[in-house]
Amino acid sequence: MVNTTYPDDPTDILRDVLKLERVTSDPDSSTFTGHTPKQTRGQVFGGQVVAQSLAAASHSVHDDRNLHSMHCYFIRPGDASEPLTIGVDHHRDGRSFSVRHVEVTQHNKVILSLTCSFQTQDKGIEHQEPMPEGIPHPDELPPISSLVGMIDDPNAQELAYNRPFDIRYAYEPIFLRPGSERVNRNIVWMKTFTPVNVSRNMAAAGLAYGTDYTILEAIMRHHGITWVDPEKSVASLDHAMWFHRPFTLDQWLLFVQESPSAQSARGLGMGRIYTIDGDLVATVAQEGMMRLSKFG
């Protein structure tokens, strides 16, 4: 069997990711250092860099300002063996909104560029897209560890035991074989394994981390592609999120994902995230590069 030690509580991975070291700070900018947890692959997980960027930006705003949107580009792959330098430009602090721009660098090159906005709580009109009906309850669905944890392969073991979120698929997973239906939809439940006592902004950063795991799977499911397909090359290009309402990371969240289009070796994934009670808490969009060798 694979001889690797994983944490007793995988959610400790997320707690460690969100702990940044402040290097510099002044009214116009601040700098932090972030680290990557031990992992099988040598590249930094994209969701980690997004979460650390949002955590850094959150440290530069007043506690009454909540993250409401973020947009970022993944520019270069990150080196998991090296620290991340996270620079925050304090672009604007208005009466209600604060805007921050974050650049993450390694080896003097930018690997991620992110802009985000925070807002004080306000009153106004409200509506939301309702949560879909007929989705199996998460307690009726198996954890990933029971699906691939017995496979003697480092990638399978990491998937099963080295992620901070308990993710449960409403449709059959596409780790090893295509789904039985070619649909441009993917639905998962997700939550941290143990409680995470963090602020609303840090919870948003943690959720951004988790959304990067499955957001492109609606594209793959539609085209019969699996994660073990040797012909595929998949990489996240950008990531956007809008945060609507408060939530708790250790309570089940339903992540409903769809893909409206794929073309030119790129695919777009979009998703809505609900609490188990049906509150829409966030909307997500990501475009990914998706190359298959059979198309050259």
N, C-alpha and C positions, 0 to 999 in steps of 0.2 A: 504494500500500500504506500501511498504518498506519505512521506515523512515530513510533515509540516505542522507546526503548532499554531492554532488559531485562538483568538480570545474567547474566554468563557462567556462573555457578554459581547456579541458583535456590535452592539450599539456604542460601545466604547470607541469604536473607530470614528464614528461621527463626532463624539465629544472631543476627541483628540484633534480632529480636523478643524473644528471651530475654535480651538485655542491658538490664537496668534500671538506672536511676540512683537510688541510695538518697538520700532526702531527710532523714528523721528515723528515730530508733530508740531505744527504751527497753524496759524489761522487759515492758511491757504492750501495746505497739503498735509498728508501723513503717510508714513511708510511702515509696513509690517513684514514679518517673515512667517511663512507657513511651511509646514512639513507634510510629507506623504507617508501614510502608513505602509508597513511592509506588505508587499503583494507579489504575485507570481510574475506578472508582466512588468517590463521595465518602463512603461509609459504611465504618466499620471492620468487617472480617471477624470474625464472632463467635468462631471458633476462635482467633483471635489474642488476643482479650481473655481468654478462658479460659486460654490458655497463659501469658500474662503474669501473671494472678492466681495461678496455681499456682507460677510461678517466684518471685513475691514471697513467697508463703507458705513456700516451701521455704527461702528465705534466713533464716527465723526459727526453724528447728528444728535440732537437732543432726544431724550427718551420719549417725548410725546409725539415724535414723527415716525410713522410706520411706513415700511417699504410697500409701495403699491405697483411698481413696474420695474422691469430690468430687460436689457437687450445686450447681447454679447456676441462676439465672433471668436471662434477658436482659430488661432492663426498658425500655431506650430504645436506639435506634440510636446508634452512636458516630460522631463527626465525625472523618474521617481527616486533616483539616488541623490538628487540635489535639492537644497532648499528653494523655496519660491519667494521672490521679492515682490511684494504687493504694494504698489503705489496708488494713493488716492488723491485726486485733485478735487478740492472743495469748490465746485463750480459756482453754486448759488445757494443762498439761504434767503428765501422770501418769507412773507407773513405766514404762508400755509405750506409751501413746498420747499424741499431741498433737493438739489441735483448733484450727483457725484459721478466722476469718471474714474475708472480703475484700470490700471495696466499691470499685468503680471508678467514678470521677466525671469528668464534663466539664461546664463551665459551671455548676458548683455543683449538679449533678443526678446522681443515681446511674444508671449505665447497665447495671451488672451487679452482682449480689449472689451470692457464692459461699461455701460452707462446705466445708472439707476436713479429712481426718484422716490422721495419720501414725502408723506403728507400728514398734517395734523388731522385728527378725527373731525368729521364735519357731517351735517345733516343734508339730505337731499332725496331725490326720487330713487326708487328701488324696484328692481325686478331681477329674475334669474331664469336661465334655462333649467327646466326640472330634471332631476336625476332619472335616468332610465329605470324602468321597472323590470322585474323578473330576473334580476341578477342573483346568483347563489350567494348566501351569506358566507363571509370568510371562514367561519368555523366549520363549514361544510367542505372546504377546499384544502388540499394538502399543501404543506410548506415545501419550499424548493428542496430542502435537505432530504425529504423523503422521496424526491423525484430523481435526484442526481447524486446524492451524498454517498451512494454505494459504489460509484464509478471510480476506478483507480486511475485518476488523471488529475494533475494539479489544477487545471482550469475548472473542472467539475467540482473539485473540493473547495476551491475558492468561491465559486458560485454558491455552493451550499452553506458554507460556514464562515465566510469572510466578508459579508455585506451587513451594514448596520440596520437594514430594513428587512422585516418579514414580508415577503411579497407572495401573493397567492393569485393564481390565474383563474379567471372565470371561464376562459377558453383553454383548450389544451395547450401547454407550452410548445414552443418551436425550437427548443434547445437542440434536439437530436433528429426530429422528423417534422415535415410540414404539417400544418393543421389540416384537419379533415375537410374544412371548407376554405376556399380561396376568397376571403372577405377582407376588405380594407379597414378592419376594426380589430382592436385589441383591448381587453379590459382586465385590470388587475386591482386587487385590494393591497394596501400597503400601510405599514406602521412600524415604528421602532420596536425592538424586542422588549425594551424596558423603558420606564419613564425618563424623559429628558426635560429637566427643569431649566428652561431658557426663556428669554424674552420673546415677544411677538416677532421682532425682526430676526432673531436667531432661528426661530422656528421656520420662518420663510427661507432662510439660507439652507436649513436642513432639508426642507421640502424640495428646493431646487436641486440639491444633491441627488435625491431619490428619483426625480423625474427623468434623469438622464439615462437610467437603466433600460427603460422599455419604450420610450417615445417613438422610436423608429420601427418597432415590431409590427405595427399595422401595415407598413409598406411590405415588409418581408413576408408576412402572412398572406397578403394578397397575391404575391408572386411565387409562393411555395418555396421560399428561401429559409434555410435553417441557420442557426448560429455556428454549426459545425460544417457548413457547406464550404468546401475548399476553393470553390470558384469565386467566392465573394470577397469584396473589400469594402468595409463600411467605416465611415468616420463622420463625426458630428461637425457641421460647418458653423452653425450659429444656434442660439437658444434665446427664447424670449418668454417672459412670464408676467402675468398680471395677477396681483393678489387682491382678492375681493373682501374676504371676511376672515375673522380669527379662526384658528384651529389648533389642535394639539397633536403633536407628532406621534404620541404613543396611543392614540385612538385610531381605529380603522378609517382609512380614506379610500374612496373609490376613484380610480384613475381610468377614465373612459377616453380611449385614443382612437383617432381616425386618420386616414391619409387621403386628402382630396386630389393629390396629383403626384406623379413620378415621371421624370423626363430628363434627358441629357445627363444621365448618370447621377441624377439628384432626386431625392424624394422628400416630400413634406409631411411631417407628422404634426398633428394638432390634438390637444387633449383638454378635458375638463376634470377638475378634481372636486369631489364632494365629501362631506362628512357622512357618517353612517345614517344620520338623521335627514340627509338630503340638502344640506346647505352647500351652495356652490362657493368654494373658498379660493380657487385659483384656475386660471386658464394658461395653457402652455402651447408653444409652437417651436418646432425645430426642423431645420432642413439638414439633411445628411447626404454626403456623397455615398453612392451605392453602385459600385462597379462589379460587373460579372464578366468573367473571362470569355464566356461564350459570345459576348457582344464586342469583344476586342478591347 
